[in-house]
Amino acid sequence: MVAAALLLALAQAPTHLTVQPWTGSDFQVTPAGAARYRLKVSGKPNASVSLRALHVSPGWLAAFCTPKLCSPERIDLHLPQSGEAIFQFELIREAETAPKESGATIADNNGVTVKVPPAYRQ
């Protein structure tokens, strides 16, 4: 029984996360002045994935955005049949007293992480 569970865990494709600069059109739901990144999530088709933003500076907000909505700090998703999902990941400086720089680490529910380059805002 334990061996079967171990084999099943090893057979599942791990989640892979990549972050690049955003090059597409801005979504209508995103605020002006946000630092935007292209977050690609890939893995097993139909897999459930929970993502969260870590190590965001105080006074900054991290958001996972689609063309219809932005989810602050975390998002739960099911990968489509293609096994890939694209998000616009944003870092938004909300407070005047916040540091002028913030990066982030995006982590999934299995401990897979990717670093987001620092954003600078006045």
C-alpha positions in Angstrom: 0.0 0.0 0.0 2.8 2.4 0.9 4.8 1.4 -2.1 1.8 2.1 -4.4 1.3 5.6 -2.9 5.0 6.3 -3.3 5.0 5.2 -7.0 1.9 7.3 -7.6 3.6 10.4 -6.1 6.7 9.8 -8.2 4.7 9.3 -11.4 2.9 12.6 -11.2 4.5 15.4 -13.2 5.7 18.1 -10.9 4.5 21.6 -11.3 6.9 23.9 -13.2 6.8 27.7 -12.7 8.5 30.3 -14.8 8.4 34.1 -14.6 9.3 36.5 -17.4 8.6 40.2 -18.2 5.0 40.8 -19.3 4.9 41.5 -23.0 1.2 41.3 -23.9 -1.6 43.7 -23.6 -2.5 44.8 -20.0 -5.6 43.3 -18.6 -8.5 45.8 -17.9 -8.6 44.6 -14.3 -5.0 45.6 -13.5 -4.1 48.9 -11.9 -1.8 51.5 -13.6 1.7 51.5 -12.1 1.8 47.8 -11.3 4.9 45.8 -12.1 3.7 43.0 -14.4 5.2 39.6 -15.1 4.2 36.6 -17.2 3.7 33.6 -14.9 3.5 30.2 -16.6 2.3 27.3 -14.6 2.7 23.8 -16.2 2.2 20.4 -14.9 -0.1 17.4 -15.2 -3.4 18.2 -17.1 -6.4 18.7 -14.8 -4.1 18.9 -11.7 -5.1 21.1 -8.8 -2.5 23.7 -8.0 -2.4 26.3 -5.2 -0.1 29.2 -5.6 0.9 31.8 -3.1 3.2 34.9 -3.1 5.8 35.0 -0.4 8.5 37.5 0.7 6.6 40.6 -0.6 7.7 43.8 1.1 5.3 45.5 3.5 3.1 48.0 1.8 3.2 46.0 -1.5 0.5 43.7 -2.8 1.0 40.7 -5.0 -1.8 39.6 -7.4 -2.4 36.7 -9.7 -4.5 38.1 -12.6 -6.6 36.8 -15.5 -8.4 38.9 -18.0 -11.5 38.9 -15.7 -10.1 39.2 -12.1 -7.1 39.5 -9.9 -6.6 37.3 -6.8 -4.5 38.9 -4.1 -1.6 36.9 -2.6 -2.9 33.4 -3.6 -4.8 31.5 -6.2 -6.2 27.9 -6.5 -6.5 26.5 -10.0 -7.0 23.4 -12.1 -4.7 23.1 -15.0 -6.5 22.7 -18.3 -6.1 19.7 -20.7 -3.0 21.4 -22.1 -1.3 21.3 -18.7 -0.4 25.0 -18.9 -1.9 28.2 -17.5 -0.7 31.8 -18.0 -1.2 34.5 -15.4 -0.3 38.2 -15.2 1.5 38.3 -11.9 1.7 41.8 -10.4 3.5 43.6 -7.7 1.7 46.8 -6.6 3.1 49.4 -4.3 0.1 50.5 -2.2 1.5 52.7 0.5 3.6 55.9 0.2 5.7 54.7 3.2 6.4 51.3 1.6 9.9 50.4 0.4 10.5 51.5 -3.2 11.5 47.9 -4.1 9.8 44.5 -3.7 10.4 41.1 -5.2 8.5 37.9 -4.4 8.7 34.2 -4.4 5.8 32.2 -5.9 5.3 28.8 -4.3 3.0 26.0 -5.1 1.4 23.5 -2.7 4.2 21.0 -3.3 7.1 23.3 -2.5 8.0 24.3 -6.0 9.1 27.9 -6.1 10.2 30.6 -8.5 11.7 34.0 -7.7 10.1 37.2 -9.1 12.7 39.9 -9.9 12.4 43.0 -7.8 10.1 45.9 -9.0 11.0 49.5 -8.3 8.3 52.1 -7.9 8.5 55.7 -6.6 
